[in-house]
């Protein structure tokens, strides 16, 4: 409620009441406003509204590139979709991990019901396990405003073996 009613209204008198709708979710919401009279009587008014918000969904929360030969690359795509009812704005994309590269740049808009892909490359220059994190910053309210995806892969070392001399 943004305004208050007077303590009493005379018969035939009216008053205006302002109500603010502040939804926390992106869907239709119905409720009732109840005004209780001093004599115990109630007046009920139905109030309805539709919350609008983007909602981010990822095809995966972790990407494993497997083992990749040194100085070679493997490409994987991360699907990002919007299951909300308002445009999703990806405001920033951050990547941590020396062996990982990203082709996508922010800002990026995704309409409700659409999906876009973020292309990631694993390019190991050293043998062994590598890890990284992709951080996606959005305009989605709440805990999903910043979403992280774990990245992993291994650089495969080339093995050289001496051959036995052959006798002629």
Residue, then its C-alpha position, 0 to 999 in steps of 0.5 A: x500500500x502506498x497510501x493509507x485510508x482515513x480511520x473512518x469514512x462517513x456514509x457515502x464518503x469515498x477515499x482513494x487507495x494506491x497499491x503497488x505491484x512488485x512481483x518477484x517472479x515472472x508470471x501472473x499473480x492474483x491476490x485480494x485486497x481486504x478492507x475491514x470495517x469497524x463493525x467487522x464487515x469486510x470488503x474484498x477486491x481482486x487484484x491481478x498482475x503479471x510479473x515480467x522478468x528474464x530468466x536464464x537457463x544454461x545447457x550445462x553448468x560445467x564443460x569438459x573438453x577432454x584430452x586435447x593434443x598440445x597446440x591443438x584446439x577443441x570447440x564446445x558451445x554453451x547454450x544460453x536460453x531465456x525462459x522468462x517473459x522479458x528480454x534477457x541482457x547479458x551485460x558481461x562475459x568473463x573468462x578465467x583460465x589460460x588455456x580457454x578462449x571465447x568467441x562471444x562478446x557482451x552485451x548480448x540480448x536474448x528474447x523470451x523463448x530464444x537460445x544463443x550459443x557461447x563458443x568456447x575453445x580449449x587450446x592447451x600449450x602445456x601437458x596436464x589438467x587445466x581448469x577455468x571459469x566462465x562468468x555470465x553477468x545478466x540483468x536477471x534479478x536475484x541469485x542468477x544475476x551472476x552465473x558461473x560455468x566450470x571449464x576443464x580439459x587436459x593437455x595431452x603430451x606427445x610420446x616419442x619412443x625410440x625404435x630398436x635398430x633393425x638388422x639387415 
